[in-house]
Amino acid sequence: MKVEIYDPALCCSSGLCGPEVDPILVKINDAILALKKQGVEVERFNLVQQTKKFMENPEVKALLTTNGKKILPITLVNGKVFKTGQYPSYEELCEILNLKPLYHKPITVKIS
């Protein structure tokens, strides 16, 4: 099982740097850590630091050529495009990989 994430230009490999950290990047980083604990191979490629990787993958290159940078991030699961334009949730990745999530969303009970 393998997940590849082709990130837009980020200041560092995870995007978790700088004065204001994007909460979406925190969520995808947490998802990656959980998937790795479950034995999934996960690779991330930053457009600024690893441009060559974007051009080496024919599907990623075609999506970028056709749509431009707005198509990023691109997530591949087992070599096939899974999601474009936004990061998938941990739950979505678990579902496509046929894995049971390590954690569940808390259930909120409303008492009136």
N, C-alpha and C positions, 0 to 999 in steps of 0.2 A: 504494500500500500504506500502510495506516494502522493504528496500534495506539493505543488509548486505555486508560489505566489510571485507574480511580477508586479512590483510596487511602482507607483509614480515616483518622481524625484523626491527623496527624503533626505534629511540632513545627516542621518546615520543609517545603519543597516536595519534597525527596528523602527525608526521614527520616534523613539521614546527619548528624545533629547531636546534641548532648547528650553526656553522659559515657560512655554505653554505646551503641554503634551495633549494631543488629540485623544479624547476618550475612545474613539473608534480604533485607534492604533493600540491602545492598552488592551481592548477586547480581543483583537486578532492575535496579539502577542500571548495573552492568556490561553487562547484556543490552541495556538501552536505548542505551547508548553504542555498542555493537557494531551494533545495528540501524540507528542513525542513520548510521554509517559505510557501511552497505549501502544507503543511500538510502530507508529506511523513515521515514515521518513518525510521530513518537511524541509523544503528549501525556499528561501526568499531571494529575490533578485531586485536590486535597486536600480532604477533607470539611470541615475547619475553615475553610480559606481560600477555597474556591470552591464553597460549598454550592449556589449558583444553577446551576452546571454539572450537578450531580447531578439537579436537578429539571427541567432543560431536556431531558434525554434520557429519552424515555418508557420504554425498557426498564430503564434504571438506576433510575428513579423507581419503577417497578412492583416490581422486585426488592427495593428498600429498604423499600417499603411492606409487602410480603408477608413479608419475612424479617428486617427490621431490620438493624442495623449488622453483625451477624455474617456477612452475605453478602459483606462487603468483604474484600479488594479485588475489584473486578470488572474484568475485562480484555475489551475489545472488539477484534476484528480485522476491519477493513474494515466497521465498523458493526454487526457481529453479536457477540453474547455468546460468548466463547470459554472463559472460566474464571471461577469465582467462589469466594470463600472462601480462596483462596491465590493467590500469584503464580505465573505460568507460568515454566518454565525457558526459558533462551535457546534450547535445542534444540527445545522444543515450539513456540516462536514461529517459529523458522526452518522447522520442518516445515509448520506451517499457512500460512506465507507462501511456501512453496516456495523457500526460500533455502538455500544451502550455508553452514553455520556458518563463521565466520572462524577459530575455534579449535576444537580437539577436546579431549575429556577425555583425560588421560594414561592410557596402558595400563599396568596394573600386572602384572608377570610375577612369579609366585611360583616361586622356585627351591627345591627340597627337597634 
